[in-house]
Amino acid sequence: MSPESIQSFLEMAIGFAVAGLLATGYQAITRRPVTFKLLQRGPRPSAFAAVPILVFAAPFVIMRTTLRLRHRFAYRRFEAVMIAGVVAGFWSLMSGTIVVMALTTLL
C-alpha cells in the first residue's frame, strides 16, 4: 500500500471516530439522537448551531439511519445500503481530512 492510501484510510477512520464522538456527545447532552431534522426547525439559533455538528456527525447519522431501516424493512436492497456506506465513507474521509488539517495546524 502506498503512504497516500494509508493516510486516506486513517483520515477516514478519524472522520468516523469524530462523527461517533459528536453524535454520542450530542445525545448525552440533549437526551435525543442527532438527526438531519434539526435543520427543519426554521431560522433559529439552534438550527444554525446544529450545522457544524451535522457536518461532522453526518457519517454516523447516515449509517445509523441506514442500518435501522435495513432491519425494519427486510426487503431493502443491498445496493441501497452499499451506496449509503460509500456516501458515509466519502463524507467521513472529507471530514477526517479537515480534522487532521486542523490538528496539524494547531500542533
ABEGO torsion letter per residue (X at the ends): XBAAAAAAAAAAAAAAAAAAAAAAAAAAAAGBBBBAAAAAAEBBAAAAAAAAAAAAAAAAAAAAAAAAAAAABAABBAAAAAAAAAAAAAAAAAAAAAAAAAAAAAX
